[in-house]
Amino acid sequence: MTVLETYTAKQVKAHDYDRFLVTLFAPATTREDLFALYAFNHGVAKIREAVSEPMLGEIRLQWWREAIDGIYADQPRNHEVVLPLHTAVQRTNIAKEDFIKIIDARAADIYDENPKILDEFETYLGETSGNLTRIAAQIIGEEDEEVLSMAYELGQVWGLIGTLRAIRYHISLKKLSLPQDLMDEFDVKKKDIFAMEGNENMQNLIKALCISAHQYLDHIATDKKKLSKEMKSLFLLSALSRSYLNSIKKADYNPFEINERATMFPRQCRLFFSALFGLL
C-alpha cells in the first residue's frame, strides 16, 4: 500500500491540499503521522458546516475530547482517524493538552459571535493552527523550544491567511471571524461584509492584517538557520503563505475578488523551488 492510498492521506488531499503537498516533502517515516494529525484537524474544523445548531457541535467536540482521552489511555476508538492518530502519539512526546486546546478553541467556530478583540482572535489562531503546526514539528522530531515556538508562530500566520481566504465561505455559514475592535477601528460594518460588498475600509483592514502576516514571516525567515533539514519541510508553509498574500494583494485586498485558481500553478512552482533551494 502506498501512502496515497491510506484513508488519512486521502482526507488531507481532498480537504487540506496545501498541507498535503507540504507533507510530501517531510521525512517518509513521519508522513503517515502527519496525515493523521491533519485529518484530525479537519475532523474538528468541519464541525460548523456539519451541524444545524451549536448543541450538536458541542456534542461532536466532546466526542473528539473523549477520543483523545482514549488515545492517551491506550484504548483508541475504532475509527479511521483515531487509530492512526494513536499510532502517531505513541511515537512522540506530544502532550494530550495540546490536542484538547485545539478542540476547545474550535468551540468558537460553532457560534455566530466574532471575536471581540484582536487578542482574542490571535489566541484562537494560536490555539488552533499554531498548536497544530507545533505538534507537526514534534512529529517530525523537533524538541528545541525555540524552533517549536517558530512553528507555533508560523501556524498563527497560516491560520490568519486561511481566515482571510475563507471570508466568502464563512459568510455562507453566516459566520464572521474578524475581531470586532479591528473592524471598529477601520469602520467596517458587518452588513457590508455579509452583503459581500468590498469597500476601501474593508480593504484597509485586510491590508493591515496582511502586513502583520508578512512581518511574522520575515521574522521567521531571519531564524531559518535554526531549522534542521527535516524541519524545513514543515516551514514550506511560509512559501505558500507568501504566495497567498500576493494573491490577496493582487485582488487589491478585496476578499471577494481573490482568484486562487489563477495562481495555483505559480504557487505550486514556488513551493517546489522553495523546497529545492531552502527558501522561506
C-alpha positions as CSV (number, residue, x, y, z in Angstrom):
1,M,0.0,0.0,0.0
2,T,1.4,3.4,-0.9
3,V,1.0,6.4,1.3
4,L,-1.5,8.0,-1.1
5,E,-3.9,5.0,-0.6
6,T,-4.4,5.5,3.2
7,Y,-7.6,7.0,4.4
8,T,-6.0,9.9,6.2
9,A,-3.8,10.8,3.2
10,K,-6.9,10.9,1.0
11,Q,-8.7,13.0,3.5
12,V,-5.9,15.6,3.7
13,K,-5.5,15.6,0.0
14,A,-9.2,16.3,-0.5
15,H,-9.7,18.8,2.2
16,D,-6.3,20.4,3.1
17,Y,-4.4,20.2,-0.1
18,D,-1.7,22.7,0.8
19,R,-0.7,20.7,3.9
20,F,-0.9,17.6,1.8
21,L,1.7,18.9,-0.6
22,V,4.0,20.1,2.2
23,T,3.8,16.7,3.9
24,L,5.1,15.1,0.7
25,F,8.4,16.9,1.4
26,A,8.6,15.6,5.0
27,P,10.7,12.6,6.0
28,A,9.0,9.5,4.8
29,T,8.8,8.0,8.3
30,T,6.7,10.8,9.5
31,R,4.2,11.3,6.7
32,E,1.5,9.0,7.9
33,D,1.6,10.5,11.3
34,L,1.3,14.0,9.8
35,F,-1.6,12.9,7.7
36,A,-3.3,11.5,10.8
37,L,-2.8,14.8,12.6
38,Y,-4.2,16.9,9.7
39,A,-7.1,14.5,9.3
40,F,-7.9,15.0,13.0
41,N,-7.7,18.8,12.4
42,H,-10.2,18.5,9.5
43,G,-12.5,16.5,11.7
44,V,-12.8,19.2,14.3
45,A,-12.6,22.1,11.8
46,K,-15.5,20.9,9.7
47,I,-18.0,20.7,12.6
48,R,-19.6,24.1,12.0
49,E,-20.6,23.1,8.4
50,A,-21.8,19.7,9.5
51,V,-24.3,20.6,12.2
52,S,-27.5,22.6,12.3
53,E,-27.2,24.0,15.8
54,P,-24.4,24.7,18.4
55,M,-25.5,22.0,20.8
56,L,-24.9,19.3,18.1
57,G,-21.5,20.9,17.5
58,E,-20.7,20.7,21.2
59,I,-21.6,17.0,21.2
60,R,-19.2,16.4,18.3
61,L,-16.4,18.3,20.1
62,Q,-17.0,16.2,23.2
63,W,-16.7,13.1,21.1
64,W,-13.2,14.2,20.0
65,R,-12.2,15.1,23.6
66,E,-13.2,11.5,24.6
67,A,-11.4,10.1,21.6
68,I,-8.2,11.9,22.6
69,D,-8.6,10.6,26.2
70,G,-8.9,7.1,24.8
71,I,-5.7,7.6,22.7
72,Y,-3.7,8.6,25.8
73,A,-5.3,5.7,27.8
74,D,-4.0,3.4,25.1
75,Q,-7.7,2.5,24.3
76,P,-8.3,4.2,21.0
77,R,-11.7,4.1,19.4
78,N,-12.1,2.0,16.3
79,H,-12.2,5.0,14.0
80,E,-10.3,5.6,10.7
81,V,-8.6,8.8,12.0
82,V,-8.3,7.9,15.7
83,L,-6.4,4.7,15.2
84,P,-3.6,6.3,13.1
85,L,-3.5,9.3,15.4
86,H,-3.0,6.9,18.3
87,T,0.0,5.4,16.4
88,A,1.4,8.9,15.9
89,V,1.1,9.8,19.6
90,Q,2.8,6.6,20.6
91,R,5.9,7.6,18.6
92,T,6.1,11.1,20.1
93,N,6.0,13.1,23.3
94,I,3.1,15.2,22.4
95,A,1.1,16.4,25.4
96,K,-2.6,15.5,25.5
97,E,-3.4,19.1,26.4
98,D,-2.2,20.3,23.0
99,F,-4.9,18.3,21.3
100,I,-7.5,19.4,23.9
101,K,-6.6,23.1,23.3
102,I,-7.3,22.7,19.6
103,I,-10.7,21.1,20.3
104,D,-11.7,23.6,22.9
105,A,-10.8,26.5,20.7
106,R,-12.9,25.1,17.9
107,A,-15.9,25.7,20.0
108,A,-15.8,29.3,18.8
109,D,-16.5,28.1,15.3
110,I,-19.9,26.8,16.1
111,Y,-21.3,30.1,17.5
112,D,-22.1,33.1,15.4
113,E,-20.2,35.7,17.5
114,N,-17.0,37.0,16.1
115,P,-14.0,37.7,18.4
116,K,-14.5,40.9,20.4
117,I,-10.8,42.0,20.4
118,L,-7.7,41.3,18.4
119,D,-6.0,39.5,21.3
120,E,-8.9,37.0,21.4
121,F,-8.6,36.5,17.6
122,E,-4.8,35.9,17.9
123,T,-5.3,33.5,20.8
124,Y,-7.8,31.5,18.6
125,L,-5.3,31.3,15.8
126,G,-2.6,30.1,18.2
127,E,-4.7,27.5,19.9
128,T,-5.9,26.1,16.6
129,S,-3.4,26.5,13.7
130,G,-0.5,27.4,16.0
131,N,-0.8,24.4,18.2
132,L,-1.4,22.2,15.1
133,T,1.8,23.3,13.5
134,R,3.7,22.9,16.8
135,I,2.5,19.3,17.1
136,A,3.5,18.7,13.4
137,A,7.0,19.9,14.3
138,Q,7.2,17.5,17.2
139,I,6.0,14.6,15.0
140,I,8.9,15.4,12.6
141,G,11.2,15.2,15.6
142,E,11.8,18.7,16.8
143,E,12.5,19.2,20.5
144,D,14.1,22.6,20.7
145,E,11.6,25.0,22.3
146,E,12.7,28.0,20.2
147,V,12.0,26.1,17.0
148,L,8.7,24.9,18.3
149,S,7.8,28.5,19.1
150,M,8.7,29.4,15.5
151,A,6.4,26.6,14.3
152,Y,3.6,28.0,16.5
153,E,4.0,31.5,15.0
154,L,4.0,30.0,11.5
155,G,0.8,28.3,12.3
156,Q,-0.8,31.5,13.5
157,V,0.2,33.2,10.2
158,W,-1.2,30.3,8.3
159,G,-4.4,30.5,10.3
160,L,-4.7,34.2,9.7
161,I,-4.3,33.8,5.9
162,G,-6.8,31.0,6.0
163,T,-9.3,33.3,7.7
164,L,-8.9,35.9,5.0
165,R,-9.1,33.4,2.2
166,A,-12.3,31.9,3.8
167,I,-14.3,35.1,4.3
168,R,-16.7,34.4,1.5
169,Y,-17.1,30.8,2.7
170,H,-17.7,31.8,6.3
171,I,-20.4,34.2,5.1
172,S,-22.2,31.2,3.5
173,L,-22.2,29.7,7.0
174,K,-23.4,33.0,8.5
175,K,-20.1,33.2,10.4
176,L,-17.7,36.1,10.8
177,S,-14.2,35.6,12.3
178,L,-12.6,39.1,12.1
179,P,-12.1,40.8,15.5
180,Q,-14.7,43.4,16.3
181,D,-12.3,46.0,17.7
182,L,-10.3,46.0,14.5
183,M,-13.5,46.3,12.4
184,D,-14.5,49.3,14.5
185,E,-11.0,50.8,14.1
186,F,-11.3,50.6,10.3
187,D,-15.1,51.4,10.4
188,V,-16.0,48.1,8.7
189,K,-19.7,47.2,9.1
190,K,-20.9,43.6,9.5
191,K,-23.7,44.3,7.0
192,D,-21.2,45.3,4.3
193,I,-19.2,42.1,4.8
194,F,-22.3,39.9,4.7
195,A,-23.5,41.7,1.6
196,M,-20.1,40.9,0.1
197,E,-19.6,44.5,-0.8
198,G,-15.9,45.3,-0.8
199,N,-15.0,48.9,0.1
200,E,-12.0,50.9,1.0
201,N,-12.4,50.5,4.7
202,M,-12.5,46.7,4.4
203,Q,-9.6,46.7,2.1
204,N,-7.5,48.8,4.5
205,L,-8.3,46.3,7.3
206,I,-7.3,43.3,5.2
207,K,-4.1,45.1,4.1
208,A,-3.2,45.8,7.7
209,L,-3.6,42.1,8.6
210,C,-1.5,41.1,5.6
211,I,1.3,43.5,6.6
212,S,1.3,41.9,10.0
213,A,1.5,38.4,8.4
214,H,4.4,39.5,6.3
215,Q,6.2,40.8,9.4
216,Y,5.8,37.4,11.1
217,L,7.1,35.6,8.0
218,D,10.1,37.9,7.7
219,H,10.9,37.3,11.4
220,I,10.7,33.5,10.9
221,A,12.9,33.8,7.8
222,T,15.7,35.5,9.8
223,D,15.9,32.5,12.0
224,K,15.8,29.8,9.3
225,K,19.4,28.7,10.1
226,K,18.0,27.2,13.3
227,L,15.9,24.7,11.3
228,S,17.1,21.2,10.6
229,K,16.8,19.8,7.1
230,E,13.8,17.8,8.2
231,M,12.1,20.8,9.8
232,K,12.4,22.9,6.7
233,S,9.8,20.7,5.0
234,L,7.2,21.9,7.5
235,F,8.3,25.5,7.1
236,L,7.5,25.4,3.4
237,L,4.1,26.7,4.6
238,S,6.0,30.1,4.7
239,A,6.4,29.9,0.9
240,L,2.7,29.1,0.4
241,S,1.8,31.9,2.9
242,R,3.7,34.4,0.8
243,S,2.1,33.2,-2.3
244,Y,-1.4,33.6,-0.9
245,L,-0.6,37.1,0.5
246,N,0.5,38.0,-3.1
247,S,-2.9,36.8,-4.4
248,I,-4.7,38.9,-1.8
249,K,-2.6,41.9,-2.8
250,K,-3.4,41.4,-6.5
251,A,-7.0,41.5,-5.6
252,D,-6.4,44.9,-4.1
253,Y,-7.1,43.4,-0.6
254,N,-10.7,42.8,-1.6
255,P,-11.5,39.4,-0.1
256,F,-14.3,38.9,-2.7
257,E,-12.0,39.3,-5.6
258,I,-9.3,36.8,-4.7
259,N,-8.7,34.4,-7.6
260,E,-6.7,31.4,-6.2
261,R,-7.2,29.3,-9.3
262,A,-5.3,31.7,-11.4
263,T,-2.3,31.5,-9.1
264,M,-2.4,27.8,-8.3
265,F,0.4,26.7,-10.7
266,P,2.7,29.6,-9.8
267,R,2.1,28.8,-6.1
268,Q,3.0,25.1,-6.6
269,C,6.1,26.1,-8.5
270,R,7.1,28.4,-5.7
271,L,6.6,25.5,-3.2
272,F,8.9,23.3,-5.3
273,F,11.7,25.9,-5.7
274,S,11.4,26.8,-2.1
275,A,12.0,23.1,-1.2
276,L,14.8,22.9,-3.7
277,F,16.7,26.0,-2.6
278,G,15.7,26.2,1.0
279,L,13.7,29.5,0.6
280,L,11.3,30.7,3.3
